[in-house]
Amino acid sequence: MEKNVKRQKSWFYQWFLNNKTVTALLVILLLLAVVFMVSKVSFIFEPLKVIFAAVGAPMIIAGIFYYFMNPTVDFLERKLNIKRTWIISVMFLLLLGLIVWGLAVFIPWLGSQISDFIKQIPGYWAIITKFGDEILRGDKYPQLNSIVNDVNNDLSNWFKNSSTEYAKKGVSSVSNIVSTIAKIGVSLVTFPVILFYMLKDGHRMPDYLTSLVPTKVQSSFKATLHDINKQISNYIRGQLSVAFAVMIMFGIGFTIIGLPYGWLLAVMAGCFNLIPYIGSFLAMLPALVVAISVSPLMLVYTIIVFVIEQALEGHVISPKLLGDSLQIYPVTVLVVLLSAGNLFGLPGVILGIPGYAVLKVLVTKLYHWWRHASGLFDDEQAEATKQTQDAH
């Protein structure tokens, strides 16, 4: 009798409990059930959306400044043995001076440059169209000529229709602009308060959160928080530092060759560089448009500046400032950018990569815990797999 019971348990264990395929299917089924239930009670998360819409922007801005300023605050507190509050206060005075300079000097200059550049866009488009007609003139490329003419007509009609539509919606556009300015003003006023307390007490947050979880998982929980913080800090500091370096290099290069709106195009290039891989291509387009409108020689000079900048960025700037901190394959980056951009627009393109990095840390930790807790894998095999994943 005991042998039969033992045989039944062994059969059940062999075909179900110890079957990796069955276990994986059960896990997937449970995950799908959770997703289905969450979709049915989505109204519960509506208050969270309202709260995030109110405080999301200042918190994100404060978080960016926190990752830039916190290493300096930690260093000065450790070396000079000065109270953290005093160090933060001095850095806030410097930050306030930078903000005042930006509002008094940089923002008006940038606004005038953007206004002048927008006024020149129709002229640039006419020059580009004429340049394209000269290249495609004749009967050598009839199909390509037809495509170019159709695109030109479609763009012209789009500009006319858009101008008429925005003119009709002038009142609502004014209200939207006022609402946007109000949100920006609230963010500028509230983010310094959030930033101050993040710098003052942020280093205590991991220990506080760790104390809220059971003792058995505190060490792994704190290690997970450390990995997430490391991923986010490396990405923010590295990416923004590279973007600033790109802006400076383009500004100097465009000034040397005498490209119109050189520093405006450099600022645009720095902003576009926040988008991995495709940012450099997007930064090239407006500069090439302006260069073509000036002369063919200016176009050659601009291409030379781009080649030099890409060489310095790819072989010197990015390896030093950014490196391979996220450990994400280029194809994965492109998939994340396309998916996040399609789902969330521009914020998804900017925040998609760090969001994926955080999700990768959580999923990796959860998978390692499951391998260890399930008992379905050999310890040596599990350890080898973990080391392989850490190496990549």
Order of alpha helices (4+ residues) and beta strands (2+ residues): alpha-alpha-alpha-alpha-alpha-alpha-alpha-alpha-alpha-alpha-alpha-alpha-alpha-alpha-alpha-alpha
